[in-house]
Amino acid sequence: MAHASTRPYNFSAGPACLPLPVLEQAAAEMCDWQGSGMGVMEMSHRGPQFGAILAQAERDLRALAGVPDEFAILFMQGGALAANALIPLNLAHRGRVDVAVTGSWSAKSADEAARYALVQRVVDTRAEGYLDIPAPDSWALRDDVDYVHLCSNETIDGVEFQDLPNLRALGCEAPLVVDCSSNQLSRRFDWSRIGLAFGGAQKNIGPAGLTLVYVRRDLLQPALAACPTAFSLERVARENSMFNTPPTYAIYIAGLVFAWGLQFRWNGLQGLEALEAHNRDKAALLYAALDDSNLFENRVSSAVRSRMNIPFFLREPGLTDTFLAQAAQATPVGLLQLKGHKSKGGCRASLYNAMPLAGVQALVDFMQDFERRHG
Ligand SMILES: *Cc1c(COP(=O)(O)O)cnc(C)c1O
């Protein structure tokens, strides 16, 4: 079995690294879950064993993320891109949606919503390269829209809302919809500002194939007629995520990750506060190294830098492939999947919850060594 000391550090943006104890527990339970004689993949989703797994996962997620009771938590499929369609199909009864375009993912969300509603981009930083987030009080918000959409952390561009906007204080009564795929469970969210949040699991929670939807119960209403029933939030909520077969194994792994997160400790803290402090420390370490370097750079405005996904570039772009190849071969353990998104090139380090500070230190040490050899 892989041990922490020999396992490479995996900086993938997603699907991404998971806590080793979770993988080890899943391996041990693969063929026989808790004496049931069955692996989790082999169980009826309506049987008592899986029912217990799902109920515990939801309880632990609610406790870990501090999700209030007025929100339903749905375990769905289709990923965040399917959510980009199913959200307007559920919420856009007036056919008017505002979207804050602050990066590649929110741009995609705006395009998809435009198939179902009249979309206004209340802000769009594409021409400036998605390097900053203009203050929400400068956005051209309308007050008669079905909802306002934003992406709390742009996984590709590395910009993150440090606080969610308070729409009501800005004179907008519409609910806020948040794509939190890549920073859910990385920090505390102010749920009083959120109407609906959603995210694929494969960035910070577990296997691909599971999508979390957190929806304020008063927003649950019959979907538009064109909406597939399996994507009706009201129906899925009514059936407790059991309208059809949910992604059972992915839910089980996510449940192990939630339990791990509740026990996680850092600097005298526990649970989400500990995860957040740990993430702050990891990101600060890497940004400081980037800002001190003459070879590597991050170009995002310092006030909105992501703690989760840190794109960086070599000032000599011709060295990028050498850097990536040598990083993968680094000793004592390799540094994997540091290649930047294909739309941006360069490099990207994703520092999700399961990435230890030691992994970031190993990356920083390797970068400094590389710079001495090539700078
Ligand atoms: C990865 C990602 C998506 C796309 O998710 P899929 O599961 O591939 O549909 C959307 N939004 C954000 C912020 C992401 O990080």
The ligand as a Gaussian input file, in Angstrom:
#p B3LYP/6-31G(d) Opt

LIG

0 1
 C      -14.363000      21.978000     -13.086000
 C      -15.294000      23.106000     -13.042000
 C      -16.476000      23.116000     -13.806000
 C      -16.840000      21.979000     -14.748000
 O      -17.216000      20.871000     -14.017000
 P      -17.695000      19.523000     -14.712000
 O      -17.856000      18.605000     -13.544000
 O      -16.614000      19.093000     -15.655000
 O      -18.975000      19.799000     -15.401000
 C      -17.320000      24.201000     -13.685000
 N      -17.038000      25.234000     -12.864000
 C      -15.915000      25.260000     -12.116000
 C      -15.649000      26.416000     -11.210000
 C      -15.013000      24.205000     -12.173000
 O      -13.899000      24.223000     -11.432000

